[in-house]
Structures are given as C-alpha cells and as structure tokens.
C-alpha cells in the first residue's frame, strides 16, 4: 500500500479508484451488521450513534494521517542517524 499526500494535503492511496484508502465506509458498516465487530444487539445503536458515514470517514483519515506521519518519521530516522554517525567519526578540526 502506498499512502501519499495530494497537493491539498489530503491523504490518498495510490492505485485505488477515487483515491479511497482502505475499506469503503459501506464495507465497514457491513462488517458491523454481520457481527464481525460488535455483538448483534449493539450494532443498531453503534451504527446510528457512532459508526456513521461521517465518523468513519474522519476516523479513517486520522488513521491514515498517523500512518503516513509514522512512515515519514521512520524514513527520516536512518538519515539522521547516518549523518550523526558520520559526523562523530570525523577527526576533530582545529579551532
């Protein structure tokens, strides 16, 4: 999976129609209805009060933003460590 930011700072997943990352909201709601997330007696309330289309869209965006930022931090970390290691292996210069 390749997650990227478009020009407006929005996250999208390369290769997905419409740039929709992960599961579609409808797929997540269907997983709820089939009992894969909550007990059957809790599903109607959860769909009406929490797992609305709007909330799921926001939650998915937040999760992808966190993943993208984590990947960016990991990609930057080896460069910072490598630069520090190279700098510490240089002989000191006269002042």
C-alpha positions in Angstrom: 0.0 0.0 0.0 1.3 3.4 -0.9 -0.1 6.3 1.0 0.6 9.8 -0.2 -0.5 13.4 0.3 -2.0 15.1 -2.6 -1.4 18.8 -3.3 -4.2 19.9 -0.9 -2.6 17.9 2.0 -5.2 15.1 1.7 -4.2 11.5 2.1 -4.9 9.0 -0.7 -3.9 5.5 -1.5 -2.2 5.0 -4.9 -3.9 2.7 -7.2 -7.4 2.9 -5.6 -10.3 4.2 -7.6 -11.1 7.7 -6.5 -8.1 7.6 -4.1 -10.2 5.9 -1.4 -7.9 4.4 1.2 -8.6 1.2 3.0 -12.1 -0.3 3.2 -15.1 1.8 2.0 -17.4 3.1 4.7 -20.1 0.8 3.4 -17.8 -2.2 3.8 -17.0 -1.2 7.4 -20.7 -0.8 8.2 -21.5 -4.2 6.6 -18.8 -5.8 8.8 -20.7 -4.3 11.8 -24.0 -5.6 10.6 -22.6 -9.1 10.2 -21.3 -9.2 13.7 -17.6 -9.1 12.9 -17.0 -6.1 15.2 -19.8 -5.9 17.9 -22.4 -8.2 19.3 -25.6 -8.2 17.2 -27.6 -6.5 19.9 -25.3 -3.5 20.0 -25.0 -3.0 16.2 -28.1 -0.8 15.6 -27.1 1.7 18.3 -23.5 1.7 17.2 -24.4 2.4 13.5 -26.8 5.2 14.5 -24.7 6.9 17.1 -21.0 6.3 16.4 -20.2 4.4 13.2 -21.9 6.9 10.9 -20.6 7.5 7.4 -19.2 10.9 8.5 -17.5 9.5 11.7 -16.0 6.5 9.8 -14.6 8.8 7.1 -13.0 11.0 9.7 -11.6 8.1 11.7 -10.1 6.6 8.5 -8.5 9.9 7.6 -7.0 10.3 11.0 -5.6 6.7 11.0 -4.1 7.2 7.6 -2.5 10.5 8.6 -1.0 8.8 11.6 0.4 6.0 9.4 1.8 8.5 6.9 3.5 10.5 9.6 4.9 7.4 11.2 6.4 6.3 7.8 7.8 9.8 7.3 9.5 9.7 10.7 10.9 6.2 10.0 12.2 7.3 6.6 13.9 10.4 8.1 15.4 8.5 11.1 18.1 6.5 9.2 19.4 9.7 7.5 19.6 11.5 10.9 21.4 8.5 12.5 23.7 8.1 9.5 24.6 11.8 9.5 25.4 11.8 13.2 27.5 8.6 12.9 29.5 10.1 10.0 30.0 13.4 11.9 31.2 11.6 15.0 33.7 9.5 13.0 35.4 12.6 11.6 38.6 13.8 13.2 38.2 17.0 15.3 39.2 20.2 13.5 41.5 22.8 15.0 39.7 25.9 16.2 
